[in-house]
Amino acid sequence: MIGDRAPFSLFAGVIALSMMATPALAADPTGTWLRDTGSSQIRIYQCGNGYCGKIVWLREPNDSSGNPRTDIENPDAAHRSSPLIGTQVIINMTPDGDSRWSGQVYKADEGKTYNGNMRMINDNTIALAGCVLGGIICRSGNLSKQQ
């Protein structure tokens, strides 16, 4: 009887070892993502050792005069006439654990840059947060993957 189980035990042992030796696939946040408000889409791409993201679509791309919306709240007057589409809003998010990155987030409607973090909830959802007071107070929103 024991001899009959030996091939199965050996096979099960090999499968278990191979599963332990296989590293988990790293989360990949690259792609185009829709903010949970539906107001904009952000394209996340690799930059340096981390990820960056820029606005690629706006639900309301033009101001009340019909001109492309610009980064009017930017603290640098030289950038206030720059189009919002193309503005970098996720800045140098570097790995900070499994499916997590830390860096900065630019909130264009305030013209402010915050310490931030990004976490993949699943293949189709990212939680993006901007924080103040060393991360004690954070405001977050979800991004949904676009095809």
C-alpha positions as CSV (number, residue, x, y, z in Angstrom):
1,M,0.0,0.0,0.0
2,I,2.7,2.5,1.0
3,G,4.5,1.8,-2.3
4,D,1.4,2.8,-4.2
5,R,1.3,6.2,-2.6
6,A,5.0,7.0,-3.2
7,P,4.6,8.3,-6.8
8,F,1.6,10.5,-5.7
9,S,3.5,11.9,-2.7
10,L,6.6,12.6,-4.8
11,F,4.5,14.4,-7.5
12,A,2.6,16.4,-4.8
13,G,5.9,17.4,-3.2
14,V,7.4,18.6,-6.5
15,I,4.3,20.7,-7.3
16,A,4.3,22.2,-3.8
17,L,8.0,23.1,-4.1
18,S,7.6,24.6,-7.6
19,M,4.7,26.8,-6.4
20,M,6.9,28.1,-3.5
21,A,9.8,28.8,-5.8
22,T,7.7,30.8,-8.3
23,P,7.7,34.5,-7.4
24,A,4.4,36.3,-7.5
25,L,3.9,38.5,-10.6
26,A,4.5,42.2,-9.8
27,A,1.5,44.5,-10.0
28,D,1.5,46.6,-13.1
29,P,-0.2,50.0,-12.8
30,T,0.7,51.2,-16.3
31,G,-2.2,52.1,-18.6
32,T,-5.1,54.6,-18.7
33,W,-7.2,55.0,-15.6
34,L,-10.5,56.9,-15.0
35,R,-10.9,58.9,-11.8
36,D,-13.9,57.8,-9.7
37,T,-15.5,61.2,-10.3
38,G,-15.4,60.6,-14.0
39,S,-13.8,64.0,-14.5
40,S,-10.5,62.9,-16.0
41,Q,-8.3,60.0,-17.3
42,I,-4.7,59.6,-16.2
43,R,-2.2,57.6,-18.1
44,I,0.3,55.9,-15.8
45,Y,3.7,55.0,-17.2
46,Q,7.2,54.0,-16.0
47,C,9.5,56.9,-15.2
48,G,12.9,56.2,-13.7
49,N,12.6,53.6,-11.0
50,G,8.9,54.2,-10.5
51,Y,5.7,55.4,-12.1
52,C,4.4,58.8,-13.2
53,G,1.0,59.8,-14.6
54,K,-0.4,62.6,-16.7
55,I,-3.9,63.8,-17.6
56,V,-4.8,62.5,-21.0
57,W,-8.6,63.2,-21.1
58,L,-11.0,65.6,-19.4
59,R,-14.8,65.3,-19.3
60,E,-14.9,69.1,-19.7
61,P,-11.7,69.9,-21.7
62,N,-12.7,73.6,-22.4
63,D,-13.3,76.5,-20.1
64,S,-16.4,78.8,-20.3
65,S,-14.8,80.7,-23.2
66,G,-14.3,77.5,-25.2
67,N,-10.6,77.5,-24.8
68,P,-8.7,74.4,-23.6
69,R,-8.6,74.3,-19.8
70,T,-5.2,75.4,-18.3
71,D,-3.3,74.8,-15.1
72,I,-4.6,78.2,-13.7
73,E,-4.0,77.3,-10.1
74,N,-0.3,76.4,-10.6
75,P,1.9,78.3,-8.1
76,D,4.4,78.9,-10.9
77,A,2.9,81.7,-13.0
78,A,4.9,80.4,-16.0
79,H,2.8,77.2,-16.0
80,R,-0.6,78.7,-15.5
81,S,-1.2,78.9,-19.3
82,S,-0.2,75.2,-19.8
83,P,-3.0,72.9,-20.9
84,L,-4.3,70.6,-18.2
85,I,-4.2,67.7,-20.7
86,G,-0.7,66.6,-20.5
87,T,-0.1,67.9,-17.0
88,Q,1.8,65.4,-14.7
89,V,-0.3,64.6,-11.7
90,I,1.4,61.4,-10.4
91,I,5.0,62.1,-9.7
92,N,7.8,59.5,-9.1
93,M,5.8,56.8,-7.3
94,T,8.5,54.3,-6.3
95,P,7.9,50.8,-4.8
96,D,6.8,50.8,-1.2
97,G,5.8,47.2,-0.6
98,D,3.6,44.7,-2.6
99,S,1.4,46.6,-5.1
100,R,2.2,49.9,-3.3
101,W,4.1,53.0,-4.4
102,S,4.9,56.3,-2.7
103,G,5.7,59.6,-4.3
104,Q,3.8,62.8,-4.9
105,V,0.4,63.8,-6.3
106,Y,-0.3,67.1,-7.9
107,K,-3.9,68.4,-7.4
108,A,-4.4,70.7,-10.3
109,D,-7.6,72.2,-9.1
110,E,-5.7,73.5,-6.0
111,G,-2.3,74.0,-7.6
112,K,-0.8,72.0,-4.8
113,T,1.6,69.0,-4.7
114,Y,1.1,66.5,-1.8
115,N,3.0,63.5,-0.6
116,G,1.1,60.6,-1.9
117,N,0.7,56.9,-2.4
118,M,-0.8,54.5,-4.8
119,R,-2.0,50.9,-4.2
120,M,-3.4,48.4,-6.6
121,I,-6.5,47.0,-5.1
122,N,-6.9,44.6,-8.1
123,D,-6.0,44.5,-11.8
124,N,-8.7,47.1,-12.5
125,T,-8.6,49.4,-9.5
126,I,-6.0,51.7,-8.0
127,A,-6.4,53.7,-4.8
128,L,-4.6,57.0,-5.1
129,A,-4.1,59.3,-2.1
130,G,-2.6,62.6,-1.3
131,C,-1.5,63.3,2.2
132,V,-0.5,66.1,4.6
133,L,1.0,66.2,8.1
134,G,3.4,63.3,7.3
135,G,0.6,61.0,6.1
136,I,-1.7,61.6,9.1
137,I,-4.4,63.1,7.0
138,C,-5.0,61.7,3.5
139,R,-7.7,62.1,0.9
140,S,-8.0,59.3,-1.6
141,G,-10.0,58.2,-4.6
142,N,-10.1,55.2,-6.8
143,L,-9.0,54.9,-10.4
144,S,-10.6,52.4,-12.8
145,K,-8.7,50.7,-15.6
146,Q,-9.8,51.7,-19.1
147,Q,-9.5,49.4,-22.1
